[in-house]
Amino acid sequence: MVNGPSPHLSERRGRSRVADHGALGSANLNPFGDLHTLQHLSARLARGLRGVLEPLLRRELRTWAEPLVVQRFTDYRAERPDGLTAWQPLAMMSVRGAAGQALAVLDGRFVLELLDLFFGGTGAAPADMPSEFTPAAEALIARIGGMLVEPLRLAWEPLARLEFVAGNPEANPSLINDFDGDDAVVVTRFGLASGRDKPIFIDLLYPVSGLKPFAPSLTGKVHGKTAEPDPTWRAGLTRAAMNVRFPIRSVLAEPMISLAVLMELKAGDVIPISVGAEVPVMVGGDCLGTGTVGTSNGKAAIRLNTIRAFNGEDQ
């Protein structure tokens, strides 16, 4: 299920996930109004995440996008539970140049479970969580970041031409450039669940300042995915197209005479022509192929010897 209600309502993060439109006397953190378009984009991305994480987790997943929220980065950090966390920067590049960077946030326990699966284990994290990631874990986080860039690009494609580049992961968000505590961020949260297992949540943060160049797209009308054509309509259209009639003609000869001879022509005069071994067969203004002049059932006819393909080569 994508972008639907979580199958584990009691397992959702505790805070209310609604967009912050600003309180009286405070700065408005969200300059975009409603975030329906970005929510729709997140639903598209949820489908892409399933393709990225199912091979790593080795099981089928349900994925969905939680409602969005806009808040200060320092407030987001304060609300996260204590413990090891992976912060994976994802630089955002547009045709205008750099547009800031997004930030993928993964729970440390989830990362270590993936690491155990990667090395052939059962997916168990250590009972006592370490205070920092090993080089192998950091390499896995960077790999996940690299795997996220294509689903992100495809999800954003209907709105803006954005490319994403994975940077170096950090366990301390203070070491990440371009993310100040007072900066407003759009927090998108994705739920992953398999069977009746406890769901896993991955956050993706967009800086509000980086999204401002795309405000017209983000505040525009959401267009859903185009529906598949009706089979009956398609069959009718095919039959109609196949019944379109085209004129076919053949040029037997194109003799050349001077203007003086042309001016003196009168009824009864004979213009000699020479018919070649093969003559062109035309459909409209295009050459269909070449053929030989003859008879069929007592009528003049042309037998096609070659048919010109759409690429212009004879068959």
BAVO-328843 format. One line per 8 residues: number of its first residue (from 1); for each residue x, y, z of C-alpha. Coordinates in Angstrom, 1 decimal, padded with zeros to 4 digits. Layout:
// BAVO-328843
NUM> X Y Z  ...
END
This chain:
// BAVO-328843
1> 000.0 000.0 000.0  001.5 003.3 -001.0  000.6 006.6 000.6  -002.2 005.0 002.5  -002.7 004.8 006.3  -000.1 002.9 008.1  -001.0 -000.7 008.9  000.5 -000.2 012.4
9> -001.1 003.0 013.6  000.2 002.5 017.2  003.7 002.3 015.9  003.7 005.7 014.2  006.0 008.4 015.5  004.2 010.3 018.3  004.1 013.8 017.0  001.3 015.2 014.8
17> 002.6 015.4 011.2  000.9 018.4 009.8  002.4 021.3 007.9  003.5 024.2 010.0  001.9 027.4 008.6  003.3 029.6 011.3  001.8 031.0 014.5  000.8 034.6 015.2
25> 003.8 036.7 015.7  006.3 034.1 014.4  007.9 033.6 011.1  006.1 031.4 008.6  008.3 028.3 008.0  006.2 027.1 005.0  006.0 029.6 002.1  004.3 027.1 -000.2
33> 000.8 026.9 001.3  -000.6 023.4 001.1  001.9 020.7 000.3  -000.4 018.4 -001.7  001.9 018.3 -004.7  004.9 017.4 -002.6  002.8 014.8 -000.8  001.9 013.3 -004.2
41> 005.6 013.3 -005.1  006.4 011.4 -001.8  003.8 008.8 -002.8  005.7 008.2 -006.0  008.9 008.0 -004.2  007.5 005.4 -001.8  007.1 003.0 -004.7  010.7 003.6 -005.7
49> 011.9 002.9 -002.1  010.3 -000.5 -002.2  012.5 -001.4 -005.2  015.6 -000.2 -003.5  015.1 -001.8 -000.1  013.4 -005.1 -000.9  016.7 -006.6 -002.3  018.6 -005.5 000.8
57> 016.0 -006.8 003.2  015.3 -010.0 001.1  011.6 -009.8 001.7  008.5 -008.1 000.2  007.6 -004.8 001.6  004.6 -002.5 001.9  005.6 001.2 001.6  003.7 004.4 002.3
65> 004.4 008.1 002.7  003.3 009.7 006.0  001.9 013.3 006.0  004.5 016.0 005.6  005.5 018.5 008.2  007.6 021.7 008.0  009.7 022.6 011.1  013.1 023.9 012.1
73> 016.0 021.5 011.8  016.9 021.9 015.5  013.3 020.9 016.5  013.5 017.9 014.2  016.7 016.8 015.8  015.3 017.3 019.3  012.3 015.0 018.5  014.4 012.1 017.3
81> 015.0 009.3 019.8  018.4 009.1 021.3  020.8 006.6 019.8  022.9 006.0 016.7  021.5 007.7 013.6  022.8 007.8 010.0  022.6 011.2 008.2  023.1 010.8 004.5
89> 023.4 014.1 002.5  022.0 014.1 -001.0  023.0 017.1 -003.1  020.3 018.6 -005.3  021.4 019.8 -008.7  019.1 021.6 -011.2  019.7 023.1 -014.6  020.2 026.4 -012.7
97> 023.0 024.9 -010.6  023.1 023.6 -007.0  019.8 023.8 -005.1  021.0 022.9 -001.7  020.9 019.3 -000.4  018.4 016.9 000.9  019.1 014.6 003.9  018.1 011.0 004.3
105> 017.9 009.9 007.9  018.1 006.2 008.9  017.9 004.7 012.4  021.3 003.1 013.4  019.6 -000.2 014.4  018.1 -000.5 010.9  021.5 000.1 009.3  023.2 -002.5 011.4
113> 020.4 -005.0 010.6  021.0 -004.4 006.9  024.7 -004.8 007.4  024.2 -008.2 009.1  022.0 -009.3 006.2  024.6 -008.0 003.7  027.2 -010.3 005.2  024.9 -013.3 005.2
121> 023.5 -013.0 008.7  019.9 -013.1 009.8  019.5 -009.4 010.1  020.1 -009.1 013.8  021.5 -005.9 015.3  023.8 -006.0 018.4  022.0 -006.0 021.7  024.2 -003.1 022.9
129> 024.2 -000.5 020.2  027.6 001.1 019.5  028.2 004.8 019.7  029.5 005.1 016.2  029.4 003.3 012.8  032.1 001.0 011.6  033.7 001.7 008.2  031.7 -001.2 006.8
137> 028.4 000.4 008.1  029.4 003.8 006.7  030.1 002.1 003.3  026.7 000.5 003.4  025.0 003.9 004.2  026.8 005.5 001.3  025.7 002.7 -000.9  022.1 003.2 000.2
145> 022.4 006.9 -000.6  023.7 006.1 -004.0  020.7 003.8 -004.6  018.3 006.5 -003.6  019.3 009.0 -006.2  017.5 007.4 -009.2  014.2 006.9 -007.4  014.4 010.5 -006.3
153> 015.1 011.7 -009.8  012.2 009.8 -011.2  009.8 010.9 -008.5  010.7 014.6 -009.1  010.7 014.3 -012.9  007.1 015.5 -013.5  007.8 018.6 -011.4  011.4 019.6 -012.0
161> 014.6 018.2 -013.7  016.6 017.5 -010.6  019.7 015.3 -010.1  020.8 014.0 -006.7  024.3 013.1 -005.7  025.1 011.2 -002.5  027.7 012.6 -000.2  029.6 011.3 002.8
169> 027.3 010.0 005.6  027.7 011.3 009.1  026.6 010.1 012.6  026.6 013.7 013.9  024.3 016.1 012.0  026.4 019.1 013.2  029.1 018.1 010.8  026.8 018.4 007.7
177> 027.2 021.5 005.7  024.3 023.7 004.6  022.1 022.5 007.5  021.8 025.1 010.3  019.6 024.6 013.3  017.3 027.5 012.5  016.8 026.4 008.9  013.2 025.3 008.0
185> 013.0 021.9 006.5  010.2 019.8 004.9  010.2 016.4 006.6  008.9 013.6 004.5  008.6 010.2 006.3  008.3 006.8 004.7  007.0 003.7 006.4  008.2 000.2 005.5
193> 006.6 -003.0 006.8  006.7 -006.7 006.0  003.9 -008.9 007.2  003.1 -008.2 010.9  006.6 -007.0 011.7  007.1 -003.6 013.4  007.4 -000.9 010.7  010.6 000.9 009.9
201> 010.7 004.6 009.2  013.0 006.5 006.9  013.0 010.3 006.8  013.9 012.5 003.9  014.5 016.2 004.7  014.3 019.0 002.1  015.6 022.5 002.9  012.8 025.0 002.4
209> 015.3 027.5 000.9  016.3 024.8 -001.7  012.7 024.2 -002.7  011.8 027.9 -003.3  013.0 027.9 -007.0  010.4 025.2 -007.6  007.5 026.9 -005.8  005.4 027.3 -009.0
217> 005.6 023.6 -009.6  005.0 022.7 -005.9  001.9 024.9 -005.7  000.5 023.9 -009.0  -002.3 021.5 -009.6  -001.5 017.8 -009.1  -001.9 015.6 -012.1  -002.4 011.9 -011.4
225> -000.9 009.2 -013.5  -002.5 008.9 -017.0  -005.0 006.1 -017.1  -004.4 003.2 -019.5  -006.5 003.5 -022.8  -009.7 001.6 -022.9  -009.1 -001.7 -024.9  -012.4 -001.3 -026.8
233> -011.5 002.3 -027.8  -008.0 001.3 -028.8  -009.4 -001.6 -031.0  -011.9 000.8 -032.7  -009.1 003.3 -033.4  -006.9 000.6 -034.9  -009.7 -000.6 -037.2  -010.4 003.0 -038.3
241> -006.7 003.6 -039.0  -006.4 000.4 -041.0  -009.3 001.5 -043.2  -007.7 004.8 -044.3  -007.4 004.8 -048.1  -004.2 005.9 -049.9  -003.8 006.6 -053.6  -001.2 004.4 -055.3
249> 000.3 005.3 -058.7  003.2 004.2 -060.9  005.3 006.3 -063.2  006.0 004.4 -066.3  008.1 007.0 -068.1  009.0 010.7 -067.9  010.1 011.7 -071.4  011.8 015.1 -072.0
257> 011.0 017.3 -075.0  012.0 020.8 -076.0  009.7 023.8 -075.8  009.8 024.1 -079.6  008.5 020.6 -080.1  005.9 021.1 -077.3  004.6 024.3 -079.1  004.1 022.3 -082.4
265> 002.3 019.3 -080.9  -001.1 018.4 -082.4  -003.6 015.6 -082.1  -002.2 012.4 -083.6  001.4 013.1 -082.9  003.4 010.3 -081.1  005.7 010.9 -078.2  008.1 008.0 -077.9
273> 008.8 006.7 -074.4  011.1 004.0 -073.0  009.8 001.9 -070.1  012.6 000.5 -067.9  012.8 -003.0 -066.5  011.5 -001.6 -063.2  009.2 001.3 -062.5  008.6 003.2 -059.2
281> 005.4 002.6 -057.3  004.3 005.7 -055.3  001.9 006.0 -052.3  001.0 009.7 -052.0  004.3 011.5 -052.5  006.5 008.7 -051.2  008.1 005.8 -053.0  006.7 002.4 -051.8
289> 009.1 000.4 -053.9  009.7 -000.8 -057.5  008.0 -003.3 -059.7  007.7 -004.8 -063.2  004.9 -003.9 -065.6  002.8 -006.8 -066.8  -000.7 -008.2 -066.8  -002.9 -010.0 -064.3
297> -006.3 -011.5 -065.1  -006.4 -009.6 -068.3  -005.6 -006.3 -066.7  -002.4 -004.2 -066.7  -000.6 -004.7 -063.4  002.7 -004.2 -061.6  004.4 -006.9 -059.7  006.3 -005.5 -056.7
305> 010.0 -006.5 -056.7  011.2 -004.4 -053.8  009.5 -002.6 -050.9  011.2 000.3 -049.3  011.3 000.1 -045.5  010.5 003.0 -043.1  014.3 003.6 -042.8  014.6 004.1 -046.5
313> 016.4 000.8 -047.3  015.1 -001.6 -049.9  013.8 -005.0 -048.7
END
